Amino acid sequence: MLVILFIALIVLSAISLPIGISMGIATMLCLIFATNIDPIMIAQCAFTGMDSFPLMAIPFFMLAGNFMRYGGISKRLLNLADNIVGFFTGGLGAITTVTAMFFAAISGSGPATVSSIGAFMIPEMEAKGYDKGYATALSCAAGTIGVIIPPSIPFVIYGVATGTSISDLFKAGILPGILMGIAIIIYNYIRAKKYGWKGNGRRFQWKALGKSFIDSFWAILSPVIILGGIYSGKFTPTESAAISCVYTFIIGTFVYKEIRWKEFMDCMKDTAIIAGATSFIVGMSTSFSYVLTLEEVPATVSTFILGLTDNKILVLLIINIFLLIVGCFMDNISSCTILAPILLPIVVALDVSPVQFGIVMTMNLAIGFITPPYGANLFIGSSVARLPFEKVVKWIWGFIATIIVVLMLTTYIPQISLLLV
């Protein structure tokens, strides 16, 4: 049964069939040739998997991110970051990273962060003498923060797949996300110092900072309202996602006046396409997980790994390496829905918090956004910059190593993720 399941999944994925369709067909072949279960179960499980109130947060956060992009909110956040960190060596790279952190606190999406921030900052960095490939790689790396700093779409997926509190995951992601941002800024400073890439050419001015703060005040208020409401218990993560949509639409349309009918339709179309694909993946992965549970795969994998060693440090290292490899070939959502139920019992047996593991797993798979050959952020970045893929990959390895350092700290120092929970 498992042989049919995994061979079918690998072959179908290898011929570039979308992962959701691959999982659905693999599950169907498995049920037809290895069980007496009616294949109608696939549709039943898929419907059950998608019939989830927390999952409604995903299209709402996607739509909020699109309203940010088209409504002028991203542009004003960039201007604010420019006046905060743009004056020192490597300042433009720091601006890109800080803005990505702001953007992450509203959209919850890594690829959306790259497309929105990169479109502004890559040409700006190139004009100031930065290597275009490096500028694109930096934008891609900064985009990984989008799925760590809350709200985060992968946290919602993990919470639904494992029954872990999404609010706790959001709280736990704050410090690791900030740490990732700081690490990228430090690495960028070192590279900028080496190659002589200066800042924006202006001195720090309180007046300019105050002006940009006032101009971007309504944009900054968005994550305050969203996250403040969740942490205070006023509304759930799903309700916060809906509120973020309404808020960013109002600000982009009536305050900044940059969302018109065309921009509104573009936002809705982009969101519908991405959310539709995401929902299909979630539904098919629920059916796929059903077969795995039927064959007791989670328990078997847990027994196998713990049979190799019961050393907590080594087991976590093995899982990290495994997830880093998986992230090279599969997207975050598919990997999480398939692997989270399998790996969670292993780490729980070692007294690791499900919340901490959710952060660690998401960080591992977020690195997959910038790791060839899958590297969704890399493809988006190269498309935005109109640059060959290999020229971006040339510069990305240093950022990968930097983020892995933060990953190891988060893995072995639980307080980094659990301090605010």
C-alpha positions in Angstrom: 0.0 0.0 0.0 2.7 2.5 1.0 4.9 1.5 -2.0 2.1 2.4 -4.4 1.4 5.6 -2.5 4.9 7.0 -2.4 6.1 5.7 -5.9 3.0 7.3 -7.4 3.5 10.6 -5.6 7.2 10.7 -6.6 6.6 9.9 -10.2 3.7 12.3 -10.6 5.6 15.1 -8.9 8.7 14.4 -11.1 6.6 15.0 -14.2 5.7 18.4 -12.8 2.1 17.6 -12.0 0.8 20.1 -9.3 1.4 18.6 -5.8 -2.3 18.7 -4.9 -3.3 16.7 -8.0 -0.3 14.3 -7.4 -1.4 13.6 -3.8 -5.0 13.0 -4.9 -4.1 10.6 -7.7 -1.6 8.7 -5.5 -4.2 8.3 -2.8 -6.8 7.1 -5.4 -4.4 4.5 -6.9 -3.5 3.3 -3.4 -7.2 2.8 -2.5 -8.1 1.1 -5.8 -5.2 -1.4 -5.9 -4.3 -2.0 -2.3 -7.5 -1.7 -0.3 -11.3 -2.4 -0.4 -12.0 1.2 0.6 -14.3 3.1 -1.8 -12.3 6.0 -3.5 -15.2 8.3 -2.7 -13.4 8.6 0.6 -11.0 11.0 -1.0 -13.7 13.5 -1.7 -15.2 13.0 1.8 -11.8 13.5 3.5 -11.0 16.5 1.3 -14.3 18.2 2.2 -13.7 17.5 5.9 -10.2 18.9 5.7 -11.3 22.1 4.1 -14.4 22.5 6.3 -12.4 24.3 8.9 -13.0 27.8 10.4 -9.3 28.5 11.1 -8.5 27.8 7.4 -10.7 30.7 6.4 -7.8 33.0 7.7 -5.6 32.0 4.7 -7.5 33.8 1.9 -8.2 36.8 4.1 -4.5 37.2 5.0 -3.7 36.8 1.3 -6.2 39.5 0.3 -4.9 41.8 3.0 -1.4 41.4 1.6 -2.7 42.3 -1.9 -4.5 45.3 -0.6 -1.2 46.4 1.0 0.7 45.9 -2.2 -1.8 47.8 -4.4 -3.0 50.3 -1.8 0.3 52.1 -1.2 0.9 50.7 2.2 4.1 48.9 1.2 5.5 52.1 -0.3 5.0 54.0 2.9 6.5 51.3 5.0 9.5 51.4 2.8 9.8 55.2 3.2 9.6 54.8 7.0 12.3 52.1 7.0 14.5 54.3 4.8 14.4 57.0 7.3 15.2 54.6 10.2 18.1 52.5 8.8 18.8 53.8 5.3 21.7 56.1 6.2 24.4 53.6 7.3 26.5 51.2 5.2 24.3 48.6 3.6 21.3 50.7 4.5 19.3 49.8 1.5 19.6 46.1 2.3 18.5 46.9 5.9 15.5 48.9 4.5 14.5 45.8 2.5 14.7 43.6 5.6 12.9 45.9 8.0 10.1 46.6 5.5 9.7 42.8 5.0 9.3 42.5 8.7 6.5 45.1 8.7 4.9 43.5 5.7 5.1 40.1 7.4 3.1 41.4 10.3 0.1 42.0 7.9 0.2 39.6 5.0 1.6 36.3 6.5 3.0 35.2 3.1 6.6 34.9 2.1 6.2 35.0 -1.7 3.8 38.0 -1.4 6.5 39.8 0.6 9.2 39.2 -2.1 7.0 40.4 -5.0 5.8 43.5 -3.2 9.0 44.6 -1.5 11.4 43.4 -4.3 9.6 45.4 -7.0 10.5 48.6 -5.1 13.9 47.8 -3.6 15.8 45.8 -6.2 15.9 48.6 -8.8 16.8 51.1 -6.0 19.7 49.0 -4.7 21.0 48.4 -8.2 21.0 52.2 -8.8 23.1 52.7 -5.7 25.8 50.2 -6.9 24.6 46.9 -5.4 25.0 43.8 -7.5 21.6 43.1 -9.0 21.9 39.4 -8.2 22.7 40.2 -4.5 19.9 42.7 -4.2 17.4 40.0 -5.5 18.8 37.3 -3.2 18.5 39.7 -0.3 14.9 40.4 -1.1 14.2 36.6 -1.4 15.9 36.0 2.0 14.0 38.8 3.7 10.8 37.3 2.3 11.2 34.2 4.4 10.5 36.3 7.5 7.0 36.6 6.1 6.0 33.2 7.3 7.6 33.5 10.8 6.5 36.9 12.1 2.8 36.6 12.8 0.3 36.4 11.3 1.6 33.4 9.3 -0.3 31.3 6.9 1.9 28.2 7.5 1.2 28.6 11.3 -2.5 28.3 10.5 -1.9 25.2 8.4 0.3 23.6 11.2 -2.3 24.5 13.9 -5.1 22.9 11.9 -3.0 19.8 11.0 -1.9 19.2 14.6 -4.5 20.8 16.8 -2.0 23.3 18.2 -3.3 26.7 19.3 -2.8 29.2 16.4 -2.7 32.1 18.8 0.2 30.5 20.7 2.0 29.9 17.4 1.6 33.5 16.5 3.0 34.6 19.9 5.9 32.1 19.5 6.9 33.4 16.1 7.6 37.0 17.1 11.1 36.6 18.6 12.4 34.1 16.1 11.2 36.3 13.3 12.9 39.4 14.7 16.0 37.4 15.2 16.0 36.3 11.6 15.6 39.9 10.5 18.5 41.1 12.7 20.7 38.2 11.4 20.0 39.2 7.8 20.8 42.8 8.5 24.1 41.9 10.1 25.1 39.7 7.2 24.1 42.4 4.8 26.2 44.9 6.7 29.3 42.6 6.4 28.8 42.1 2.7 28.1 45.9 2.1 31.3 46.8 4.0 33.3 44.4 1.9 32.0 45.6 -1.5 31.6 49.3 -0.5 27.8 49.5 -0.9 26.8 52.7 0.9 23.5 53.8 2.3 21.0 56.2 0.8 23.4 59.1 0.9 21.5 61.1 3.5 22.1 61.8 7.1 19.7 60.6 9.8 17.1 63.4 10.4 14.4 63.4 13.1 12.3 65.7 11.0 12.3 63.3 8.0 11.6 60.3 10.3 8.7 62.1 12.0 7.2 63.0 8.6 7.5 59.5 7.2 6.0 58.1 10.5 3.0 60.3 10.2 2.6 59.4 6.5 2.8 55.7 7.3 0.9 55.8 10.6 -2.2 54.1 9.3 -0.1 51.4 7.7 1.8 50.8 11.0 -1.5 50.6 12.9 -2.6 47.6 11.0 -0.4 44.9 12.7 -1.1 46.6 16.0 -4.8 46.1 15.6 -4.5 42.6 14.1 -2.0 41.2 16.6 -3.2 43.2 19.6 -6.7 41.9 19.1 -5.5 38.3 18.9 -3.2 38.5 22.0 -5.8 40.4 24.1 -8.4 37.7 23.2 -10.8 40.1 21.5 -10.9 38.0 18.4 -9.6 34.8 16.9 -6.9 34.6 14.2 -9.5 34.0 11.6 -11.5 37.0 12.7 -8.3 39.1 12.8 -7.6 38.1 9.2 -11.1 39.4 8.1 -10.5 42.6 10.1 -7.1 43.0 8.4 -8.8 42.8 5.0 -11.4 45.4 5.8 -8.8 47.7 7.4 -6.2 47.6 4.6 -9.0 48.0 2.0 -10.3 51.1 3.8 -6.8 52.6 4.2 -5.7 51.9 0.6 -9.0 53.1 -0.9 -10.1 56.1 1.3 -7.0 57.3 3.1 -4.1 56.7 0.5 -6.6 56.6 -2.4 -4.6 54.2 -4.5 -7.0 51.3 -4.7 -9.4 51.9 -7.6 -11.7 49.4 -9.4 -8.9 47.9 -11.5 -6.6 47.4 -8.5 -9.5 46.0 -6.5 -10.2 43.4 -9.2 -6.5 42.5 -9.5 -6.4 41.9 -5.7 -9.5 39.7 -5.8 -8.2 37.7 -8.8 -4.7 37.1 -7.4 -6.2 36.0 -4.1 -8.8 33.7 -5.6 -6.1 31.9 -7.7 -3.7 31.4 -4.9 -6.3 30.6 -2.3 -8.0 28.1 -4.6 -4.8 26.2 -5.2 -4.0 26.3 -1.4 -7.4 24.9 -0.5 -7.1 22.1 -3.0 -3.7 21.1 -1.6 -5.1 21.1 2.0 -8.1 18.9 0.9 -6.0 16.4 -1.0 -3.3 16.3 1.8 -6.1 15.4 4.3 -7.0 12.3 2.2 -3.3 11.5 1.8 -2.8 11.8 5.6 -5.8 9.4 6.1 -4.0 6.7 4.2 -0.8 7.3 6.2 -2.7 7.0 9.4 -4.4 3.9 8.2 -1.0 2.3 7.7 0.3 3.6 11.0 3.1 5.5 9.3 3.5 8.2 12.0 4.0 5.5 14.7 6.4 3.5 12.5 8.5 6.5 11.6 8.6 7.6 15.3 9.7 4.1 16.4 12.4 4.0 13.7 13.9 7.3 14.5 13.8 6.8 18.3 15.3 3.4 17.7 18.3 5.0 16.1 18.9 7.2 19.1 17.0 8.7 22.0 19.4 11.6 22.3 17.2 14.7 22.0 19.9 16.8 20.4 20.6 14.2 17.7 17.0 13.5 16.9 16.2 17.2 16.5 19.3 17.5 14.3 18.1 14.6 12.1 14.6 16.1 11.8 16.1 19.5 10.9 18.2 18.0 8.1 15.3 16.0 6.9 13.0 19.0 6.7 15.7 21.2 5.0 16.0 18.5 2.3 12.2 18.2 1.9 12.0 22.0 1.6 14.2 21.8 -1.5 11.5 19.9 -3.4 8.1 20.6 -1.8 6.2 23.8 -0.9 5.6 24.7 2.7 1.9 24.0 2.9 2.1 20.5 1.4 5.1 19.5 3.5 3.5 20.7 6.7 0.2 19.0 6.1 1.9 15.7 5.3 4.8 15.7 7.7 3.5 17.6 10.8 1.3 14.7 12.0 4.2 12.2 11.4 7.0 14.1 13.1 5.1 15.7 16.0 4.7 12.5 18.1 8.5 12.0 17.8 9.4 15.4 19.3 6.6 15.2 21.9 8.1 11.9 23.1 11.3 13.9 23.7 9.4 16.6 25.7 9.5 19.2 23.0 6.5 21.6 23.0 4.2 21.3 19.9 4.3 25.1 19.7 8.1 25.2 19.6 8.2 22.5 17.0 5.7 24.4 14.9 8.1 27.3 14.8 11.1 25.1 14.0 9.3 23.2 11.3 8.1 26.4 9.7 11.6 27.9 9.8 13.0 24.8 8.1 10.4 24.8 5.4 10.8 28.6 5.0 14.4 28.1 4.1 13.1 25.9 1.3 11.7 29.1 -0.2 15.2 30.2 -1.0 16.8 26.8 -1.6 17.2 25.4 -5.2 15.7 23.6 -7.0 12.2 24.5 -5.7 12.9 27.9 -4.1 9.6 29.7 -4.8 11.0 33.0 -3.5 14.0 32.7 -5.9 11.7 32.2 -8.9 9.5 35.1 -7.9 12.6 37.3 -7.2 14.3 36.5 -10.5 11.0 37.2 -12.3 10.5 40.6 -10.5 14.2 41.5 -11.2 14.1 40.1 -14.7 17.3 38.3 -13.9 18.4 34.7 -14.7 17.7 32.2 -11.9 21.4 31.2 -11.5 22.6 34.8 -10.9 20.3 34.9 -7.9 21.4 31.5 -6.6 25.0 32.6 -6.7 24.4 35.1 -3.8 21.8 33.2 -1.8 24.0 30.7 0.0 25.3 33.2 2.6 21.7 34.1 3.5 20.8 30.4 3.8 23.7 29.8 6.2 22.7 32.9 8.2 19.1 31.8 8.7 20.2 28.2 9.6 22.2 29.7 12.5 19.0 31.3 13.8 17.2 28.0 13.2 19.7 26.1 15.3 19.3 28.6 18.1 15.5 28.4 18.0 15.8 24.5 18.0 18.0 24.2 21.0 17.0 27.2 23.0 13.2 26.8 23.6 12.9 30.2 25.4 13.4 32.0 22.1 10.0 30.7 20.8 8.2 30.0 24.1 9.1 33.2 26.1 6.0 35.1 25.0 3.6 32.1 25.0 
